[in-house]
């Protein structure tokens, strides 16, 4: 599924970058490897300014074998990114289509856009209602945290690294607000002892959400 790809970079990407460093005179590859290390360490935040709103297609991988057809692709729209997956196994089976919408960091590595460390991920699947997951990057365990969008707020006193999925009703309420309001994670990073506010701009979310809905309903 697409969901784990949004949360962390895969080992093949890192291995490719390390191989590039072994080539002579590869200053650009060395710079790219430095960016990969920074991204893996979470040493970057959400953009504070709007990114270009026009849709940009990044990696687009298709495959087909033994009657199976698949496609995985990434697009960005403003400060949001969409990762979609499609599979048709053939043999009269129904096609599988899903998309994840997440805040875009502005970083692109190996042709793949990278989400921000703290992110609200909207998960779309064919014939299912969208669900919102909240992902915190290395919070102080046991501290309070919240996700706030306008007058909507979700929080808990059990901060932990990982994913918290909201139910369908709460997801729908947040998604509606996220189209017009910036949203913020308020939490305590591990080892800091101070509360941090991490804001994701709404710029591009409406367009990204609409793209994901249309794709899972009628994938290409």
C-alpha positions in Angstrom: 0.0 0.0 0.0 1.0 3.6 -0.4 0.8 4.6 3.3 4.2 3.5 4.5 5.9 5.2 1.7 4.8 8.5 3.0 6.1 8.0 6.5 9.7 7.0 5.7 12.2 6.7 2.9 13.1 3.3 1.7 16.5 1.6 1.9 17.0 1.4 -1.9 17.0 5.2 -2.1 19.7 5.5 0.5 21.7 2.7 -1.0 21.6 4.5 -4.4 22.9 7.7 -2.9 25.7 5.9 -1.1 26.8 4.3 -4.4 26.8 7.7 -6.1 29.3 9.0 -3.6 31.8 6.3 -4.7 31.9 7.7 -8.2 34.8 10.2 -9.0 34.0 13.9 -9.0 30.4 13.5 -7.9 29.9 16.7 -5.9 26.3 16.9 -6.9 25.7 13.3 -5.6 27.5 14.2 -2.4 25.2 17.1 -1.9 22.2 14.9 -2.7 23.4 12.4 -0.1 23.7 15.2 2.5 20.0 16.1 1.7 19.0 12.5 2.2 20.7 12.4 5.6 19.0 15.6 6.6 15.6 14.4 5.5 16.0 11.0 7.3 17.0 12.9 10.5 13.9 15.0 10.3 16.0 18.2 10.3 13.5 20.3 8.2 10.1 21.8 8.7 7.0 22.7 6.8 7.4 25.6 4.3 6.2 28.9 5.7 5.3 30.3 2.3 3.0 29.0 -0.5 4.6 26.7 -3.0 3.6 26.8 -6.7 0.0 25.7 -7.1 0.2 24.3 -10.6 0.2 20.5 -10.6 3.5 18.8 -11.1 3.9 15.1 -11.7 7.0 13.5 -10.2 7.7 9.8 -10.3 5.2 7.8 -12.3 5.9 4.0 -12.4 3.7 1.6 -14.4 4.0 -2.2 -14.7 2.3 -5.1 -16.2 2.9 -8.9 -16.0 0.8 -12.0 -16.2 -2.4 -10.0 -16.7 -1.6 -7.6 -13.8 -1.5 -3.8 -14.4 -0.1 -1.4 -11.8 0.7 2.2 -11.5 2.2 4.3 -8.7 2.7 8.1 -9.1 3.3 11.3 -7.1 2.0 14.8 -7.8 2.3 18.0 -5.9 -0.1 21.0 -5.7 1.0 23.9 -3.7 2.0 22.8 -0.2 0.5 19.3 -0.6 1.4 16.1 -2.3 -0.6 13.1 -3.5 0.7 9.5 -3.8 -1.6 7.2 -5.7 -1.5 3.4 -6.3 -3.5 1.4 -8.8 -3.6 -2.4 -9.3 -5.7 -4.5 -11.6 -4.9 -8.2 -11.2 -7.1 -9.3 -14.1 -9.1 -12.4 -14.2 -12.4 -10.6 -13.5 -11.1 -9.2 -10.2 -12.0 -5.6 -9.2 -9.3 -3.0 -9.5 -7.7 -1.6 -6.3 -7.1 2.2 -6.2 -5.9 4.3 -3.3 -4.3 7.7 -2.7 -2.6 9.4 0.3 -2.6 13.2 0.6 0.1 14.8 2.8 1.7 18.1 3.4 4.7 18.6 1.0 8.0 19.7 2.4 9.3 21.2 -0.9 12.0 18.5 -0.9 12.3 16.1 -3.9 14.7 13.2 -3.7 15.4 10.8 -6.6 12.3 12.3 -8.3 10.1 11.6 -5.3 8.5 14.4 -3.3 9.0 14.2 0.5 6.3 15.0 3.1 7.0 17.0 6.2 8.0 15.2 9.5 4.8 16.1 11.3 1.9 15.5 8.9 -1.8 15.0 8.6 -2.3 12.3 6.0 -5.7 11.8 4.3 -6.1 8.3 3.1 -8.5 7.6 0.2 -9.5 4.1 -1.0 -12.0 3.0 -3.6 -15.5 2.5 -2.2 -14.4 3.7 1.3 -14.8 7.0 3.1 -11.5 9.0 3.6 -9.7 8.7 6.9 -7.3 11.2 8.5 -4.2 10.0 10.2 -2.0 12.2 12.4 1.8 11.5 12.4 4.1 13.1 15.0 7.9 12.9 14.5 9.7 12.0 17.8 7.5 13.6 20.4 8.3 13.4 24.1 6.5 10.3 25.3 3.6 10.9 27.6 3.3 14.6 26.9 0.2 16.4 25.6 -0.2 17.2 22.0 -3.0 18.5 19.7 -3.8 19.0 16.0 -5.7 22.3 15.5 -7.5 23.6 12.4 -9.6 26.7 13.0 -12.2 25.7 15.6 -11.4 22.0 15.2 -9.1 20.3 17.6 -7.9 16.8 18.3 -5.5 15.9 21.1 -4.3 13.4 23.6 -2.0 13.2 26.6 -0.3 10.1 25.2 2.2 11.5 22.7 4.1 8.8 20.9 5.9 8.4 17.6 3.7 6.9 15.0 0.2 7.3 13.5 -3.1 8.1 15.1 -6.1 7.5 12.9 -9.3 9.4 13.4 -12.8 7.9 12.8 -14.8 8.6 9.7 -16.9 11.4 11.3 -13.9 13.3 12.8 -12.0 12.8 9.6 -14.7 14.4 7.5 -15.0 17.3 9.8 -11.3 18.0 9.7 -11.0 17.6 6.0 -13.7 20.2 5.4 -11.8 22.8 7.6 -8.4 21.9 6.1 -9.6 23.2 2.7 -9.6 26.8 4.0 -7.6 26.9 7.2 -4.0 26.4 8.1 -3.5 23.6 10.6 -0.9 23.2 13.4 0.6 20.4 15.5 1.2 21.6 19.1 3.5 19.2 20.8 6.8 18.8 22.8 9.7 17.3 20.7 11.6 14.6 22.4 14.3 15.9 24.7 13.4 19.6 24.3 11.1 20.2 27.2 9.4 23.1 25.3 6.2 23.2 23.3 6.6 23.6 19.6 4.0 24.7 17.0 4.4 23.1 13.6 2.0 24.6 11.0 1.0 23.2 7.6 -0.5 25.7 5.2 -3.8 24.9 3.6 -2.5 26.2 0.2 -3.1 23.4 -2.3 -5.0 21.0 0.0 -8.4 21.5 -1.7 -6.8 20.7 -5.1 -4.9 17.7 -3.8 -8.0 16.3 -2.0 -10.1 16.7 -5.2 -7.4 15.0 -7.3 -7.3 12.0 -4.9 -11.1 11.6 -4.8 -11.3 11.6 -8.6 -8.4 9.2 -9.0 -9.7 6.5 -6.7 -13.2 6.8 -8.3 -11.8 6.6 -11.9 -8.1 5.5 -11.9 -6.0 5.7 -15.0 
